[in-house]
Amino acid sequence: MAQWKKVCNVEDIPPGSGRLVMGLYDKPIALFNVEGSFYAINAICPHMGGPLQSGRLEGKVIYCPWHQWSFCVDTGEADHQGGHKVSIYQVQIQDGSVMLGWLQNPG
């Protein structure tokens, strides 16, 4: 079962932009607004630790500002050769709030 945490309001992230939010256990999450749809991925680039929320967003692809590695924000898959992937997280909108979801540990 998923638990949900409010991380910001919809109007805090204009379309075509991203923002750093803190997820469960203060994990840094990059949250993006792509034409009104919200996506959340691990904020740290697996290449050299660049801040993905500060990268260039083109459609559903984010480019790391340090070395231009790119990832699809809806799948976490690399948009470049090398096969690296970033974690993705559930996002939902409730009454104008952006909610970040995570799975509760069983047992």
Sequence and secondary structure as in RCSB ss.txt:
>XXXX:A:sequence
MAQWKKVCNVEDIPPGSGRLVMGLYDKPIALFNVEGSFYAINAICPHMGGPLQSGRLEGKVIYCPWHQWSFCVDT
GEADHQGGHKVSIYQVQIQDGSVMLGWLQNPG
>XXXX:A:secstr
 EEEEEEEEGGGS TTEEEEEE GGG EEEEEEETTEEEEEESB TTT  BGGGSEEETTEEE TTT  EEETTT
 BBSSTT  B  EEEEEEETTEEEEEEE    
